[in-house]
Amino acid sequence: MSNKFHREIARLRRIEGQARGIIRMMEEDRYCIDILQQLVAMEAALRATRMRVLNIHARTCINDAIVTGNTGEQAEKVSELIALFEKMGR
């Protein structure tokens, strides 16, 4: 069975490796700018992964609610997205 998040799991494993590398840099008392650059790269990777998961959600979960015609489920999915975007805006 194929996992719809296969690629995102692989990305998060790479991000996990980045985090370990940043910790190692801090333990070695590396130059702050070098650490900050790695943090920026990790944040960008997390943002890209978040957008891919949002895309998957739109193509699967939201699409399923539309196809079924279940207005209650559709309203729930819209409410979830609004709440998510509110959190992202903070």
C-alpha positions, -999 to 999 in steps of 0.1 A, spaced: 0 0 0 14 34 -10 15 62 16 4 96 3 30 112 25 60 91 13 79 121 -2 71 143 27 84 117 52 116 116 33 119 154 33 112 155 70 140 129 76 164 152 57 152 182 78 157 161 109 193 156 98 197 193 93 185 199 128 211 174 142 237 192 121 227 226 136 229 212 171 264 198 163 274 233 150 261 249 182 279 223 204 311 231 184 306 268 190 306 275 153 302 310 139 267 324 146 261 335 110 268 299 98 243 285 122 217 311 113 221 303 76 215 267 83 184 276 104 171 297 74 176 267 51 158 244 75 129 268 78 126 270 40 125 232 38 98 230 65 77 257 46 80 237 14 70 205 32 40 223 48 29 235 13 32 200 -1 10 186 27 -15 213 22 -16 204 -15 -21 168 -7 -49 178 17 -66 198 -10 -63 170 -36 -75 142 -13 -94 152 18 -111 183 5 -117 168 -29 -133 137 -13 -157 160 7 -167 178 -26 -172 145 -45 -194 130 -18 -216 161 -18 -217 160 20 -222 197 29 -215 192 66 -181 176 57 -174 204 32 -181 230 58 -159 212 83 -130 211 58 -134 248 51 -134 256 88 -103 236 94 -85 254 66 -95 288 80 -83 279 114 -50 266 99 -45 299 80 -52 319 111 -25 300 130 -1 304 101 -7 342 101 4 345 137 
